Amino acid sequence: MAIALSKLNKKVLVIDCNISTPHLAYYLGLKEYSATLNNVLREEISPIYAPVFCNDVMLIPSSEEIKDLINVDIGKLKGVVEELERFGNYDYIILDSAPGLGREALSVLEVAREIIFVTTPTIPTVSDVTRCAELTSKLGNKRFYIILNMVRGKDYELNYESAEEFFHSYVLGKIPFSEEIMDTTALGIPLLIAKPSSKISGIFLEIAANLAGIEYRKESFLEKIKKFFKKD
């Protein structure tokens, strides 16, 4: 989502708020970094100097070192985000949360103005989304969105209309199950970087446009051909 928004000319910062089991640096293809959210929360570095540029977005990763979990208070996240909003000049600050409703996830829910719940469209996951939606409604004036992920088109899956009616929330879009996503994730290369012209990449761009409230126009076949030859 972050890379898709950047492709729409938005300045995006992503923060890996899953400090207990972080993976975002790997997913975004970042191999080396000197500052982490752990450093920021321990006040060892200002949030302004922590982001690193990676694949069209700015990222504050979390440390994968167990020792870096010591003396880290995720409750300070609100102050970190507020400082980044004042001085960072970002169009979007995306807080990538840990799954569930643990302390890390709750801290993100409290700080965020808009909540995007990415879920598979199957019945077992409905209770998770329902609990999150109920909690969000008690945290104040927050927008709650749904993205249906790994959609296979089976009869037992929730569709757009059923999901919106059940959760009383807007569905930003649906992402089909894709071997391309699995392959690029395994390689640690974001899909929009590895295969920017693929059908799935276009779906991510369309979802990002829905979030940003802008019109998204898919490239025509002729435009893709022109772009291909322009590279050469």
N, C-alpha and C positions, 0 to 999 in steps of 0.2 A: 504494500500500500504506500509506503513512504517513497519508494522509487517511482511508483506510478504517479504520485502527486508531483514529484520533481520533474517528471516528463511533461507535466502540464504547467511548467514554469512556476512552481511553488517552491519556496525556500523551506526545507523540512529538516527538523531535528528529531532524531529517535533516541529515546533513553531506554536501555534495557533495565527494567525495574525488577526483573526476576533475579535477585541477587543470590538466592540459594542454589539455583540451577540455571545459570545463564548460557544461552546458545546464540544470541542474536549476532554477535561479531562473526561467528562462523557462517551463519545464514547469509549475511551481507557480504561475505568474502573478505573480511578484515583480519589480517594475520598478525599485525603488530600494532601495539598501542601503548602509550606511556601513562595515561590517566584513565581512571575508571570511576563509576558512580560510587564505589566504595570509598575512594579517596575524597570525593566531594562530600559525602555524608559524614566523613571523619574530619571535615574542614581542613584537609591537607592541601586542597587546591580550590580555587574559585570555580563555580560552575561555568563561568564565561570562557575559561581557558581549557576546559575538559573535552569539548567536542573535537572529533577528528573526522576529516572528510573521507568518505568511502562510497564509491559507486553512486555518485550524484546526490548523496544526502550527508548530513552531519550526524554523527553517532557518538553517544556516551555509552560505552560498553560497561558491563559489570565484570568484576574479576572472577576468573575460574579457580583461583587459589583458595583453598579451604581457610587458610590463615587470615585471609582478607575479610572473613565474615565477623571477625572479632571487632567489637566496639563500633559496629555499624548500626545506625538507627534509621530505619526506613521512614520513621515518623517525621524526619526532617525533609522529606521529599517536597512538601508543599512550599517551603522556603526556597528550595532549589529551583523549582519551576517558576515561582514568582520572580526570582532574580533573572532567569533566562528570558522571561517575557518582557521585563523592563529593558534589558540591554542586548538581547540577542537578535532582534529584528527578524523573527521567523514567522512565516505564514502558518505553519503547523508545528506543534510540539507533540509528538506521538509517544505515549508512555506504554511500552510493551510490558504487559503484566504477566505474572505467574498465573497458572490455571487455578481454579477453585476460589475459595473465599478465605484464604489464610491472611496473615497480617500484611504481607507484601501486596496481595491483590486488593485488600481493603484500603490500604493507603492510596493506591492508584485510583480506586473508585471515588474516594473522598476528594482527591485533587482534581481529577479530570472534569471538564465541562460536558464533554460528549463521550459516551461509552459505545464502543463497537464490539459486539460479542460475535466471535467467529465460531461457528458450530456446524457439525455434521447434521443433516436433516433427518435424523432418526429419533425414534421415541426415547431411548435411554438417555439421550442428551437433553431432552426437553426439560427435565427437572432442574438441571444445572442452569439453563438459561432462565427458567422461571424464577429461581431463587435469586439470581443476579438482578433480574428486572425488578423484583419486589424490593430488594435492598436498595437499588438505585433510586427507586421512587421515594424512599424515605430519607435520602441524602440531600434533597433539595431539588432545585430546578435544573435537571440534567437531561440532555437528549440521549435516547437509547436506540441504537441501530443494530440490525442483524445482518451478518453475511453468512450465507449457506455455503459450506465448504465440502469438497469431495462428493459432489452430487453425482449420482449414477443414473437418475431417472427411473428409479424403481417405484412400484405402486405404494410401498410402505413408507416412502419418504415424504416429508412435509414439502409442499410447494409454496410459492410466493404467498398466495392468498391465505392459505392455512396458517403459515408462520406469522403473517402480519395480524391476522385475526386473533390468534392464540396469545401472542405476546404483546399485542397492542403497540407494536413498534414497526418502524419502516424498514423494509428489507432493501439494503443497498444493492444487492446483486447475489448471484450464485456462481460458484467456481466449480466446474466439472472435475471429477476425478481425472487426473492426468499423469501419465508416465513421465511426461516432460518435466513436470514439477518435481517428481520423485528423483529423477536423474540429476537435475541441476542442483537440487538440495543436497544430494549425496556428495556432489563435487564442491559444495560450498560456493556456488556461483548463483546469484539471483537470476530468476528466469527472465526478467525484463532486460538484463544485461546479456545473458547467454543467447536468448532467442527473442529479440525485441519485436520481430515481425510475426511471431507465432499467434495463433488464434487465442491461446490462453493469455498471452501478454495483452492482447486487445481487450479481453474481459477485465483484467486488472485495471487498465486505463479507464474503461467505462465505469467501473465501480468508483474509482477515484474521482472521476468527473461528477458522478452522482453526489458524492460526499461534498465536493467543492461547490456544487450548485452551478456547474457550467456545462455547456453543450459539448458533447464529444462526437466528433465525426470520424468514422473509420476511414482509413486510407483505401482508396480504390486500387484495383489491380494494376491499372496504368501508373498510378503514383508509386507503387511499390517497385515496378519495373524501372521507372526513372531513377528512383533512389538507388537501386542496385547498380545501375550503370554509372551513376555519379560517383560511387565509391571507387570504381575502377579508373 
